[in-house]
Each structure stands twice: as C-alpha cells, then as structure tokens.
Amino acid sequence: LPRENQSADAVATCRETLGNLLRFNSLFGIIVTIYGMSYARVALLIYGGYRLANSEGPMLLLWHCPYIAVCGINGVSECYYFATMSQAEVERYNWKLLPFSVCFLALSVCLSYVFGSVGFILANIGNMLIRITFSIRYICQYFGGYDVLHRAIPSVPEMALILVCGGACLLAKFVFDLTESLLGHILHVIIGGLSFVFLLKMLWQCEDASFKNFLKSLNPVVLKSKAE
C-alpha cells in the first residue's frame, strides 16, 4: 500500500521491522564473510581432503561468502520494493532490469577475463550491489528519511568485535596452515567455535530491545504459539 493510505503506527511498525530485517542480514553477511576468510579451506578439507583444499576451491568458496551477504540484503530490500510499489512503478522497474542484465554481462566478461572463475562471482556481487542501491534509494524516499538505512548498519562496537574475532581466527589460520597437521586444524576449528560463541554473546549485549524482540519473534516456538 502507498504510505499515505496507512496509519502512522503502521508505517512506524513497517520501518522498524524492515530495519531489523536489514540489520539481521547485514550482521549475518558480515559474520559469514569474516569467518569464511578463515574457514573456507578447512571446510573443503573436511569435505574433500587435501586435493580439494589445495585447489581453487577455497578461493571460490571464500568469495561466495560476500555474495551470500549481498544476496540476503538484496532479497529483503527488493521484496519490500515490490510489495509497496504501484503497478506502474513495477512496470518501470522491469524496464530498468534490462540495463542491469547488460551491466552484469559486461562485468562477467571483463572480470572473468581478469580474475578467472572468481570474476564471475565478483560480477554477481556487483549486480546485487547495483540492485540494492536502487531498492535502498526507493525505501529512503518511501519513509522520507534514512532511519531504515542507519538501522541496517551495525554499530562501531559491533564491527570492532567482529573484526577482532575474525582477526584472531585469521591469525590462527596462518599459524596452523604452516603445520598442516590434524591437531593444528582441530585447534583452528576450536578457536573459531569459541570466538563465534563469544561474538554472538557480545553482539546480543550490544543490541537494543527492539532488535532482541525481533530475534525472539523468529523462534519457531514463539511463531507456533502466535499461530495458535
């Protein structure tokens, strides 16, 4: 529905819910990317052994992590975009998808030529970022401000926590990769698990009541009780 056809409370609820969804996807994507830098090779080592871990696979898996991040943000923002646009706006946006496709094709060819297989993933990331930019621009115009965008961006303390934990795991990766021993890989995984639990606990303490209530509402038990 257009904003003018909704009550002030409904608009405020939409703004808060959308901001929490974008914030959740932002935090999830950043954490996946940071930990993917340290554990892409370990994951493939467990899955396929040294032959797969010492191939181009870890690099491809690593770059898929930021791709997952932008896909999540694009999915939420574009979903809201389509849900609130009029039929005429949807038709105009469909025409805008044509240049997106051309840009993606051009990026795929150029980046694949320069970076090989990784270039195709980078082209997908670039395509998602362009679409996110259009969606966020519309959302900011819809709500008449940048409150949703500010809500979606993690705070400085949260980013510092993520970088410290990610840095510790990356340092452990460099140290234990030199040993190439089973014990080294096990210790690397243990360090990652402990840092991940610590990070989640600290992030929970950093968040406000609105975001905590939003996360609690995603609990399947809570959703089932509300449905009943």
Phi and psi restraints in degrees (value plus and minus 20) as a CYANA .aco file:
   2 PRO   PHI     -81.2   -41.2
   2 PRO   PSI     133.3   173.3
   3 ARG   PHI     -82.8   -42.8
   3 ARG   PSI     -55.3   -15.3
   4 GLU   PHI     -87.9   -47.9
   4 GLU   PSI     -36.6     3.4
   5 ASN   PHI    -112.8   -72.8
   5 ASN   PSI     -14.5    25.5
   6 GLN   PHI    -135.8   -95.8
   6 GLN   PSI     134.4   174.4
   7 SER   PHI     -94.8   -54.8
   7 SER   PSI     143.3   183.3
   8 ALA   PHI     -82.8   -42.8
   8 ALA   PSI     -56.5   -16.5
   9 ASP   PHI     -86.5   -46.5
   9 ASP   PSI     -59.3   -19.3
  10 ALA   PHI     -85.6   -45.6
  10 ALA   PSI     -61.3   -21.3
  11 VAL   PHI     -84.5   -44.5
  11 VAL   PSI     -62.3   -22.3
  12 ALA   PHI     -83.6   -43.6
  12 ALA   PSI     -60.0   -20.0
  13 THR   PHI     -85.1   -45.1
  13 THR   PSI     -62.3   -22.3
  14 CYS   PHI     -82.4   -42.4
  14 CYS   PSI     -62.7   -22.7
  15 ARG   PHI     -81.7   -41.7
  15 ARG   PSI     -65.2   -25.2
  16 GLU   PHI     -87.3   -47.3
  16 GLU   PSI     -64.3   -24.3
  17 THR   PHI     -85.4   -45.4
  17 THR   PSI     -64.3   -24.3
  18 LEU   PHI     -83.5   -43.5
  18 LEU   PSI     -62.0   -22.0
  19 GLY   PHI     -82.0   -42.0
  19 GLY   PSI     -60.3   -20.3
  20 ASN   PHI     -88.0   -48.0
  20 ASN   PSI     -58.8   -18.8
  21 LEU   PHI     -82.6   -42.6
  21 LEU   PSI     -65.8   -25.8
  22 LEU   PHI     -85.6   -45.6
  22 LEU   PSI     -57.4   -17.4
  23 ARG   PHI     -85.2   -45.2
  23 ARG   PSI     -62.9   -22.9
  24 PHE   PHI     -80.5   -40.5
  24 PHE   PSI     -66.0   -26.0
  25 ASN   PHI     -86.9   -46.9
  25 ASN   PSI     -55.7   -15.7
  26 SER   PHI     -84.0   -44.0
  26 SER   PSI     -69.5   -29.5
  27 LEU   PHI     -82.3   -42.3
  27 LEU   PSI     -64.4   -24.4
  28 PHE   PHI     -80.9   -40.9
  28 PHE   PSI     -65.5   -25.5
  29 GLY   PHI     -85.4   -45.4
  29 GLY   PSI     -61.6   -21.6
  30 ILE   PHI     -84.9   -44.9
  30 ILE   PSI     -63.2   -23.2
  31 ILE   PHI     -84.6   -44.6
  31 ILE   PSI     -64.1   -24.1
  32 VAL   PHI     -80.0   -40.0
  32 VAL   PSI     -62.4   -22.4
  33 THR   PHI     -85.7   -45.7
  33 THR   PSI     -66.4   -26.4
  34 ILE   PHI     -83.4   -43.4
  34 ILE   PSI     -66.2   -26.2
  35 TYR   PHI     -95.2   -55.2
  35 TYR   PSI     -46.8    -6.8
  36 GLY   PHI     -84.0   -44.0
  36 GLY   PSI     -51.2   -11.2
  37 MET   PHI     -81.6   -41.6
  37 MET   PSI     -52.8   -12.8
  38 SER   PHI    -114.5   -74.5
  38 SER   PSI     -46.4    -6.4
  39 TYR   PHI    -140.7  -100.7
  39 TYR   PSI     -12.3    27.7
  40 ALA   PHI     -82.7   -42.7
  40 ALA   PSI     -65.3   -25.3
  41 ARG   PHI     -88.3   -48.3
  41 ARG   PSI     -60.5   -20.5
  42 VAL   PHI     -82.0   -42.0
  42 VAL   PSI     -61.1   -21.1
  43 ALA   PHI     -81.3   -41.3
  43 ALA   PSI     -63.5   -23.5
  44 LEU   PHI     -93.0   -53.0
  44 LEU   PSI     -49.1    -9.1
  45 LEU   PHI     -85.1   -45.1
  45 LEU   PSI     -62.2   -22.2
  46 ILE   PHI     -87.8   -47.8
  46 ILE   PSI     -58.2   -18.2
  47 TYR   PHI     -95.8   -55.8
  47 TYR   PSI     -64.8   -24.8
  48 GLY   PHI    -150.7  -110.7
  48 GLY   PSI     -14.9    25.1
  49 GLY   PHI      63.7   103.7
  49 GLY   PSI    -193.6  -153.6
  50 TYR   PHI     -87.0   -47.0
  50 TYR   PSI     -50.1   -10.1
  51 ARG   PHI     -81.3   -41.3
  51 ARG   PSI     -63.9   -23.9
  52 LEU   PHI     -95.5   -55.5
  52 LEU   PSI     -58.5   -18.5
  53 ALA   PHI     -88.3   -48.3
  53 ALA   PSI     -47.3    -7.3
  54 ASN   PHI    -116.7   -76.7
  54 ASN   PSI      -8.0    32.0
  55 SER   PHI    -118.0   -78.0
  55 SER   PSI    -182.0  -142.0
  56 GLU   PHI     -98.3   -58.3
  56 GLU   PSI     -26.4    13.6
  57 GLY   PHI     -76.0   -36.0
  57 GLY   PSI     -68.8   -28.8
  58 PRO   PHI     -78.3   -38.3
  58 PRO   PSI     -57.3   -17.3
  59 MET   PHI     -86.9   -46.9
  59 MET   PSI     -60.5   -20.5
  60 LEU   PHI     -86.2   -46.2
  60 LEU   PSI     -62.2   -22.2
  61 LEU   PHI     -85.5   -45.5
  61 LEU   PSI     -59.5   -19.5
  62 LEU   PHI     -78.9   -38.9
  62 LEU   PSI     -65.3   -25.3
  63 TRP   PHI     -95.7   -55.7
  63 TRP   PSI     -36.0     4.0
  64 HIS   PHI     -93.4   -53.4
  64 HIS   PSI     -39.7     0.3
  65 CYS   PHI     -84.2   -44.2
  65 CYS   PSI     -72.5   -32.5
  66 PRO   PHI     -84.9   -44.9
  66 PRO   PSI     -46.6    -6.6
  67 TYR   PHI     -85.3   -45.3
  67 TYR   PSI     -60.6   -20.6
  68 ILE   PHI     -80.3   -40.3
  68 ILE   PSI     -59.9   -19.9
  69 ALA   PHI     -81.2   -41.2
  69 ALA   PSI     -70.3   -30.3
  70 VAL   PHI     -91.3   -51.3
  70 VAL   PSI     -49.6    -9.6
  71 CYS   PHI     -84.3   -44.3
  71 CYS   PSI     -61.1   -21.1
  72 GLY   PHI     -83.7   -43.7
  72 GLY   PSI     -65.4   -25.4
  73 ILE   PHI     -86.0   -46.0
  73 ILE   PSI     -62.1   -22.1
  74 ASN   PHI     -84.5   -44.5
  74 ASN   PSI     -58.4   -18.4
  75 GLY   PHI     -81.0   -41.0
  75 GLY   PSI     -63.6   -23.6
  76 VAL   PHI     -90.2   -50.2
  76 VAL   PSI     -69.2   -29.2
  77 SER   PHI     -86.2   -46.2
  77 SER   PSI     -60.9   -20.9
  78 GLU   PHI     -93.1   -53.1
  78 GLU   PSI     -52.1   -12.1
  79 CYS   PHI     -82.3   -42.3
  79 CYS   PSI     -64.8   -24.8
  80 TYR   PHI     -86.9   -46.9
  80 TYR   PSI     -56.9   -16.9
  81 TYR   PHI     -74.6   -34.6
  81 TYR   PSI     -74.1   -34.1
  82 PHE   PHI     -89.7   -49.7
  82 PHE   PSI     -52.7   -12.7
  83 ALA   PHI     -89.0   -49.0
  83 ALA   PSI     -45.9    -5.9
  84 THR   PHI    -129.4   -89.4
  84 THR   PSI     -25.4    14.6
  85 MET   PHI    -101.0   -61.0
  85 MET   PSI     133.4   173.4
  86 SER   PHI     -98.5   -58.5
  86 SER   PSI     149.6   189.6
  87 GLN   PHI     -81.3   -41.3
  87 GLN   PSI     -58.9   -18.9
  88 ALA   PHI     -85.1   -45.1
  88 ALA   PSI     -59.9   -19.9
  89 GLU   PHI     -87.2   -47.2
  89 GLU   PSI     -56.6   -16.6
  90 VAL   PHI     -83.7   -43.7
  90 VAL   PSI     -62.8   -22.8
  91 GLU   PHI     -84.6   -44.6
  91 GLU   PSI     -59.1   -19.1
  92 ARG   PHI     -86.0   -46.0
  92 ARG   PSI     -58.0   -18.0
  93 TYR   PHI     -87.1   -47.1
  93 TYR   PSI     -56.0   -16.0
  94 ASN   PHI     -80.4   -40.4
  94 ASN   PSI     -54.0   -14.0
  95 TRP   PHI     -90.3   -50.3
  95 TRP   PSI     -50.9   -10.9
  96 LYS   PHI     -89.6   -49.6
  96 LYS   PSI     -43.2    -3.2
  97 LEU   PHI     -87.1   -47.1
  97 LEU   PSI     -43.5    -3.5
  98 LEU   PHI     -82.9   -42.9
  98 LEU   PSI     -71.1   -31.1
  99 PRO   PHI     -83.9   -43.9
  99 PRO   PSI     -49.3    -9.3
 100 PHE   PHI     -79.1   -39.1
 100 PHE   PSI     -63.6   -23.6
 101 SER   PHI     -85.1   -45.1
 101 SER   PSI     -59.6   -19.6
 102 VAL   PHI     -85.5   -45.5
 102 VAL   PSI     -64.3   -24.3
 103 CYS   PHI     -81.8   -41.8
 103 CYS   PSI     -61.6   -21.6
 104 PHE   PHI     -83.7   -43.7
 104 PHE   PSI     -61.3   -21.3
 105 LEU   PHI     -83.5   -43.5
 105 LEU   PSI     -63.9   -23.9
 106 ALA   PHI     -84.8   -44.8
 106 ALA   PSI     -63.5   -23.5
 107 LEU   PHI     -82.6   -42.6
 107 LEU   PSI     -60.7   -20.7
 108 SER   PHI     -81.4   -41.4
 108 SER   PSI     -65.2   -25.2
 109 VAL   PHI     -85.8   -45.8
 109 VAL   PSI     -68.9   -28.9
 110 CYS   PHI     -86.1   -46.1
 110 CYS   PSI     -69.6   -29.6
 111 LEU   PHI     -90.8   -50.8
 111 LEU   PSI     -54.2   -14.2
 112 SER   PHI     -86.5   -46.5
 112 SER   PSI     -54.5   -14.5
 113 TYR   PHI     -87.2   -47.2
 113 TYR   PSI     -57.6   -17.6
 114 VAL   PHI    -103.3   -63.3
 114 VAL   PSI     -65.1   -25.1
 115 PHE   PHI    -129.9   -89.9
 115 PHE   PSI     -18.9    21.1
 116 GLY   PHI      55.0    95.0
 116 GLY   PSI    -159.6  -119.6
 117 SER   PHI     -82.3   -42.3
 117 SER   PSI     -53.4   -13.4
 118 VAL   PHI     -82.9   -42.9
 118 VAL   PSI     -51.1   -11.1
 119 GLY   PHI     -79.4   -39.4
 119 GLY   PSI     -54.4   -14.4
 120 PHE   PHI     -86.5   -46.5
 120 PHE   PSI     -58.6   -18.6
 121 ILE   PHI     -86.6   -46.6
 121 ILE   PSI     -61.3   -21.3
 122 LEU   PHI     -81.7   -41.7
 122 LEU   PSI     -56.9   -16.9
 123 ALA   PHI     -84.8   -44.8
 123 ALA   PSI     -60.3   -20.3
 124 ASN   PHI     -83.9   -43.9
 124 ASN   PSI     -59.8   -19.8
 125 ILE   PHI     -83.1   -43.1
 125 ILE   PSI     -64.5   -24.5
 126 GLY   PHI     -80.9   -40.9
 126 GLY   PSI     -61.0   -21.0
 127 ASN   PHI     -83.1   -43.1
 127 ASN   PSI     -63.4   -23.4
 128 MET   PHI     -84.1   -44.1
 128 MET   PSI     -60.3   -20.3
 129 LEU   PHI     -83.3   -43.3
 129 LEU   PSI     -59.0   -19.0
 130 ILE   PHI     -83.7   -43.7
 130 ILE   PSI     -64.0   -24.0
 131 ARG   PHI     -87.4   -47.4
 131 ARG   PSI     -57.4   -17.4
 132 ILE   PHI     -82.2   -42.2
 132 ILE   PSI     -61.1   -21.1
 133 THR   PHI     -79.1   -39.1
 133 THR   PSI     -64.6   -24.6
 134 PHE   PHI     -84.6   -44.6
 134 PHE   PSI     -63.2   -23.2
 135 SER   PHI     -86.2   -46.2
 135 SER   PSI     -65.1   -25.1
 136 ILE   PHI     -84.8   -44.8
 136 ILE   PSI     -58.3   -18.3
 137 ARG   PHI     -80.0   -40.0
 137 ARG   PSI     -63.6   -23.6
 138 TYR   PHI     -85.3   -45.3
 138 TYR   PSI     -63.8   -23.8
 139 ILE   PHI     -81.7   -41.7
 139 ILE   PSI     -62.0   -22.0
 140 CYS   PHI     -84.4   -44.4
 140 CYS   PSI     -58.4   -18.4
 141 GLN   PHI     -88.3   -48.3
 141 GLN   PSI     -57.4   -17.4
 142 TYR   PHI     -83.4   -43.4
 142 TYR   PSI     -63.0   -23.0
 143 PHE   PHI    -111.7   -71.7
 143 PHE   PSI     -24.6    15.4
 144 GLY   PHI      49.3    89.3
 144 GLY   PSI      15.0    55.0
 145 GLY   PHI     152.7   192.7
 145 GLY   PSI    -198.7  -158.7
 146 TYR   PHI    -127.9   -87.9
 146 TYR   PSI       1.2    41.2
 147 ASP   PHI     -80.1   -40.1
 147 ASP   PSI     -62.4   -22.4
 148 VAL   PHI     -84.7   -44.7
 148 VAL   PSI     -62.3   -22.3
 149 LEU   PHI     -83.8   -43.8
 149 LEU   PSI     -63.5   -23.5
 150 HIS   PHI     -83.5   -43.5
 150 HIS   PSI     -56.3   -16.3
 151 ARG   PHI     -86.5   -46.5
 151 ARG   PSI     -53.4   -13.4
 152 ALA   PHI     -95.5   -55.5
 152 ALA   PSI     -41.3    -1.3
 153 ILE   PHI    -107.8   -67.8
 153 ILE   PSI     104.8   144.8
 154 PRO   PHI     -80.2   -40.2
 154 PRO   PSI     131.1   171.1
 155 SER   PHI     -92.2   -52.2
 155 SER   PSI     146.5   186.5
 156 VAL   PHI     -81.6   -41.6
 156 VAL   PSI     -65.9   -25.9
 157 PRO   PHI     -79.2   -39.2
 157 PRO   PSI     -58.1   -18.1
 158 GLU   PHI     -85.7   -45.7
 158 GLU   PSI     -63.3   -23.3
 159 MET   PHI     -84.8   -44.8
 159 MET   PSI     -57.7   -17.7
 160 ALA   PHI     -83.3   -43.3
 160 ALA   PSI     -63.2   -23.2
 161 LEU   PHI     -81.4   -41.4
 161 LEU   PSI     -65.1   -25.1
 162 ILE   PHI     -82.8   -42.8
 162 ILE   PSI     -62.7   -22.7
 163 LEU   PHI     -87.6   -47.6
 163 LEU   PSI     -59.2   -19.2
 164 VAL   PHI     -84.5   -44.5
 164 VAL   PSI     -68.6   -28.6
 165 CYS   PHI     -84.5   -44.5
 165 CYS   PSI     -62.3   -22.3
 166 GLY   PHI     -85.0   -45.0
 166 GLY   PSI     -58.7   -18.7
 167 GLY   PHI     -84.5   -44.5
 167 GLY   PSI     -59.1   -19.1
 168 ALA   PHI     -83.6   -43.6
 168 ALA   PSI     -61.1   -21.1
 169 CYS   PHI     -88.6   -48.6
 169 CYS   PSI     -56.7   -16.7
 170 LEU   PHI     -87.6   -47.6
 170 LEU   PSI     -59.2   -19.2
 171 LEU   PHI     -83.6   -43.6
 171 LEU   PSI     -62.3   -22.3
 172 ALA   PHI     -82.3   -42.3
 172 ALA   PSI     -57.1   -17.1
 173 LYS   PHI     -80.9   -40.9
 173 LYS   PSI     -69.0   -29.0
 174 PHE   PHI     -82.2   -42.2
 174 PHE   PSI     -58.4   -18.4
 175 VAL   PHI     -90.0   -50.0
 175 VAL   PSI     -69.6   -29.6
 176 PHE   PHI     -98.8   -58.8
 176 PHE   PSI     -42.5    -2.5
 177 ASP   PHI     -86.0   -46.0
 177 ASP   PSI     -45.6    -5.6
 178 LEU   PHI     -90.0   -50.0
 178 LEU   PSI     -49.1    -9.1
 179 THR   PHI    -101.9   -61.9
 179 THR   PSI     -54.6   -14.6
 180 GLU   PHI      31.2    71.2
 180 GLU   PSI      16.7    56.7
 181 SER   PHI    -128.1   -88.1
 181 SER   PSI     137.3   177.3
 182 LEU   PHI     -82.4   -42.4
 182 LEU   PSI     -61.8   -21.8
 183 LEU   PHI     -81.8   -41.8
 183 LEU   PSI     -60.9   -20.9
 184 GLY   PHI     -81.4   -41.4
 184 GLY   PSI     -62.7   -22.7
 185 HIS   PHI     -87.4   -47.4
 185 HIS   PSI     -57.6   -17.6
 186 ILE   PHI     -84.8   -44.8
 186 ILE   PSI     -64.7   -24.7
 187 LEU   PHI     -83.1   -43.1
 187 LEU   PSI     -57.0   -17.0
 188 HIS   PHI     -81.3   -41.3
 188 HIS   PSI     -64.5   -24.5
 189 VAL   PHI     -86.3   -46.3
 189 VAL   PSI     -60.2   -20.2
 190 ILE   PHI     -82.9   -42.9
 190 ILE   PSI     -64.3   -24.3
 191 ILE   PHI     -79.9   -39.9
 191 ILE   PSI     -62.3   -22.3
 192 GLY   PHI     -83.9   -43.9
 192 GLY   PSI     -61.7   -21.7
 193 GLY   PHI     -84.8   -44.8
 193 GLY   PSI     -63.6   -23.6
 194 LEU   PHI     -86.3   -46.3
 194 LEU   PSI     -62.6   -22.6
 195 SER   PHI     -86.4   -46.4
 195 SER   PSI     -54.2   -14.2
 196 PHE   PHI     -86.8   -46.8
 196 PHE   PSI     -64.4   -24.4
 197 VAL   PHI     -83.0   -43.0
 197 VAL   PSI     -63.9   -23.9
 198 PHE   PHI     -81.2   -41.2
 198 PHE   PSI     -62.2   -22.2
 199 LEU   PHI     -83.2   -43.2
 199 LEU   PSI     -66.3   -26.3
 200 LEU   PHI     -81.4   -41.4
 200 LEU   PSI     -60.5   -20.5
 201 LYS   PHI     -83.8   -43.8
 201 LYS   PSI     -63.6   -23.6
 202 MET   PHI     -90.4   -50.4
 202 MET   PSI     -57.3   -17.3
 203 LEU   PHI     -83.9   -43.9
 203 LEU   PSI     -58.5   -18.5
 204 TRP   PHI     -80.8   -40.8
 204 TRP   PSI     -60.4   -20.4
 205 GLN   PHI     -90.2   -50.2
 205 GLN   PSI     -47.6    -7.6
 206 CYS   PHI     -98.3   -58.3
 206 CYS   PSI     -43.2    -3.2
 207 GLU   PHI    -100.0   -60.0
 207 GLU   PSI     137.0   177.0
 208 ASP   PHI    -106.7   -66.7
 208 ASP   PSI     154.9   194.9
 209 ALA   PHI     -83.7   -43.7
 209 ALA   PSI     -55.7   -15.7
 210 SER   PHI     -81.4   -41.4
 210 SER   PSI     -66.7   -26.7
 211 PHE   PHI     -90.4   -50.4
 211 PHE   PSI     -57.1   -17.1
 212 LYS   PHI     -83.7   -43.7
 212 LYS   PSI     -62.1   -22.1
 213 ASN   PHI     -85.5   -45.5
 213 ASN   PSI     -55.6   -15.6
 214 PHE   PHI     -83.4   -43.4
 214 PHE   PSI     -65.0   -25.0
 215 LEU   PHI     -85.2   -45.2
 215 LEU   PSI     -59.6   -19.6
 216 LYS   PHI     -83.5   -43.5
 216 LYS   PSI     -53.4   -13.4
 217 SER   PHI     -88.5   -48.5
 217 SER   PSI     -38.2     1.8
 218 LEU   PHI    -102.1   -62.1
 218 LEU   PSI     -28.9    11.1
 219 ASN   PHI     -82.3   -42.3
 219 ASN   PSI     106.8   146.8
 220 PRO   PHI     -75.1   -35.1
 220 PRO   PSI     -54.3   -14.3
 221 VAL   PHI     -85.3   -45.3
 221 VAL   PSI     -62.5   -22.5
 222 VAL   PHI     -85.6   -45.6
 222 VAL   PSI     -62.7   -22.7
 223 LEU   PHI     -82.8   -42.8
 223 LEU   PSI     -59.4   -19.4
 224 LYS   PHI     -86.3   -46.3
 224 LYS   PSI     -61.2   -21.2
 225 SER   PHI     -87.1   -47.1
 225 SER   PSI     -56.4   -16.4
 226 LYS   PHI     -87.3   -47.3
 226 LYS   PSI     -58.3   -18.3
 227 ALA   PHI     -86.0   -46.0
 227 ALA   PSI     -55.2   -15.2
